[in-house]
Amino acid sequence: MSTGIPLNENIYWTGVNDRQTGLFEELWPIPNGISYNSFLILDDKVALIDAVKDISLDRYLEKIRGLLAGRRTIDYLIIDHIEPDHSGAVKILREIFPGMQIVGNKKTMDLLAAFHDIRDNLLTVSDGDTLDLGRCRLQFHITPMVHWPETMMTFEERHQVLFSGDVFGGFTALDDGIFDDEITDLGPYEDEMLRYFTNVIGKYSVMVQKALAKIAGLDIRMLAATHGLIWRNRSRHAIDLYDRWSRYEAVDGVVIVYASMYGSTEKMMEAVARSLESEKAGALRVHNLARVHASYILADIWRYRGVVLGSPTYNTGLFPLMDHLTRLLENKMLRDRVAGIFGSCGWSGGAIKELGDFVKRMKWELVAPLVEVKGSPGAEDLKHCALLGANMVKRLRTGKPWGVNTGGLP
């Protein structure tokens, strides 16, 4: 019987891996799965930190029962975040352990009633409250709107473990180990951590900064989020990543995102890309909206400072997939990017105007020239595309406005 994986002599990982779900939140692809992390603390009192999605209850309950060995019960279930991927098991846990007290803040309890119709045997905690388990003591830090109104973090003082809810989480099932120091190459895990942040958490970056400030005084030795790796060796590194991302910091590089129906916009993209390559723009990522899910594009745009968007006009407006991407970016409220735009049209324009309006709404800096071509691009049009790439590189190198144009075509 599986009994979970020890974090230390008192705390065990009792989470499960989900390799069946194709889309997280029915939106974001998770080809490598995702973990739902839950933790059991065995002390004079037994506490379970968060639950899991109801897709994997058999494996989850097997771990818990193995640790309790038929001789103990769960005294407390602490809910740091009540979204159903962390509370799907609450009802069955309540049936198996009827004396279990559910611990959360006031907003947790309101949502607990709404989602699970549970209204009794509750322990409501406020910011800074503590709960003694024996040798271990839990300290509660309410961190609202990262990314639901009831979110909080629980700090176990004896072993200095921060159970952080969704903050510091990431996509990917834990196949190679559950701890950061068990992973030879952290790069893919950090990529999926960024994608999780941009897809799920990024809209609430201001609140993430407030949460980070709240936990800044804690001596954290281990980070245990509700998804992804448990950081027992490089917790500071994970905190630094979230700090940079939630401050909208970007690294050198440019992302080109384009759509092309009959090849004209693609030719323009190639001219921009060649210019960026020849000018040594740093990292260059090119995404065809018809081939790459927006989930991955969002992550790259969050990572790199330069963004170049290319779209054909479709029914006098933006190509639908580009329209979808710009709406996602507006929803995520990403700041401080330098943008270039280009596009093509047939019988009527419209895409360039909409892209220009989008950049203005985002308060991004717009680099000239804005290039719009009717029909197929000619030699002069492609020169303008190359100039756009060159001006983008100069702007990113100097850190000062270069050829900025806030409206109209060159």
Beta strands, then each sheet from edge to edge (+ up, - down):
strand 1: 5-6
strand 2: 11-13
strand 3: 16-18
strand 4: 23-24
strand 5: 28-29
strand 6: 34-36
strand 7: 39-42
strand 8: 46-49
strand 9: 76-78
strand 10: 101-104
strand 11: 122-124
strand 12: 130-132
strand 13: 137-142
strand 14: 152-156
strand 15: 161-163
strand 16: 222-224
strand 17: 230-231
strand 18: 251-258
strand 19: 283-288
strand 20: 304-314
strand 21: 317-318
strand 22: 338-345
strand 23: 365-366
strand 24: 371-374
sheet 1: 1+ 2- 7+ 8- 9- 10- 11-
sheet 2: 3+ 6-
sheet 3: 4+ 5-
sheet 4: 12+ 13- 14+ 15- 16- 17+
sheet 5: 19+ 18+ 20+ 21-
sheet 6: 19+ 18+ 20+ 22+ 23+
sheet 7: 19+ 18+ 20+ 22+ 24+
end
